[in-house]
Amino acid sequence: MKLKLLASVAAAGLFAAGAASAEPNGWYGAIDAGYHMIDDINAESSTTGANWNYEVNDGWAAFARLGYRFNPNWRAELEGGYRSGDVGTVRAVSGTQGLCNFTPATGGCFSPEGDIESVTLMANVIYDFGYEAWGIRPFVGLGAGVNRVKTDLTGNLRANRAATFTADDDSTKFAAQAIAGLAWAVGDRTNIDLTYRYLTGDAGFASTTVGATQFGEWDGDYDQSHTVTLGLRYSFGAEDAPPPPPPPARNHRRKARLTS
């Protein structure tokens, strides 16, 4: 009997603690930072039809989010993001013209120096699995918005060190992303989010070439972008008001005595 009573008291205590630590619905803000990697960006010249692969080195990414939680499972948010993009090498997929590393022994050309950076603005819908009592909850989501890709490159063409290739342009195009992660509740209003984002979209930029064929506009894909971040999310929502106290009990017997 005592064991059952202790178990009942413990269960009630855990329930009360879980209820007290429930995250309020409403507005929240978050910041995230982490690691970004993307496959080579393949782009096609509008004038020659040449295809070049632009290698983007792994780098860092950062995000800021403003969201609204409708209930313990559904959230919507507006997300601004930045993905770095230091360029490694640029090479032609086919043909002889491209960019390469210059060595005094072989001649050739310099590898281009520059960046292909991404700035995104996305609207996300997030679903949190399970219940708040879990403490750690998985979530998935989808996002859609725009991706502004800034390209800034300078290099020399293969077999012609005097032919300087330059690209300094940006494009803003539609993009979409898939989201998955884990949220760890570390307080009544605070979560630590481990988030994976897969971003896909298009990109384009103009180029000029001094002393060689003009390649004009380049059209390509900014996809297969993988980002893993760690973020801090804080809820601004108001906590639910406690239920009103029950009305005072009436002593009918005493009332009957006074009226008799």
C-alpha positions, 0 to 999 in steps of 0.5 A: 500500500505504501509503495503504491502511494509513493508511486502515485505521489512521484507520478503526480510530481513528474506530471506537475514538473512537466506541466510547469516546464511546458514551453508557451505557444506564441512568438520565438526567436533563434540564432544558428551557426555551423558547417556548410558544404556544397557539391560543385556548381555546374554552369553553362555559358550562354554564348558558347555552350561550354560547361564549367564546374565551380568548386566551392570549399567547405565553410561556415553558415549562420541563420537568424529565425523569427517564428510562431508556435501554434501548438506543441507540434506545429511552428512556422518561421521566417529565416534569414541565412548566410552560407560562405563560398570560398572557391577552390578550382574551376575546370571545364567539363568538356573542351580545352578552355577552362581555368587551371593551376599555374606552375612555372614548369608547365605554364598554363594559368592561375586558379581563380580567386574569389567567392560564391556566397549565398544569402537566403530568405526562407519561410519554413513550416516545422513539425515537432514530433512527440510531447514536451515531456520527452525533453529531446524531440525530433522535428522535420520541416520544409521551406521555400523562398529566395536565394541571392548568390553573389559570384566574385571571381578572377582567374586566367584561362588555360594555355593563355595567361594573358586572357583574364576571366572575371565574374562579379555579379549576383542573382536572386532566384527561387529556392527550397529546402528540407529540414530535419533535426533534434530540439533539446529543451533546456528551460521553460522557454529555451531549446537547443536545436541541432538542424540539418538543411538541404537547399536547392535552387538556381544561380546565374552570373555574368562574366567578361574575358579579356583577350579570349572568347566571351562566355557571357552569362552563366546559368547553373544550379545552386543545389546539393547544399548541406548545412549542419548547425547548432542553434539557440531558440527562445520563446517570447510567448505568454504563459497560459493563465492559471485556471480560476479558483473554485467558488467557496463552499457553502455551509447549508446547515449553518444557513438553515440554523440561522433561518429557523 
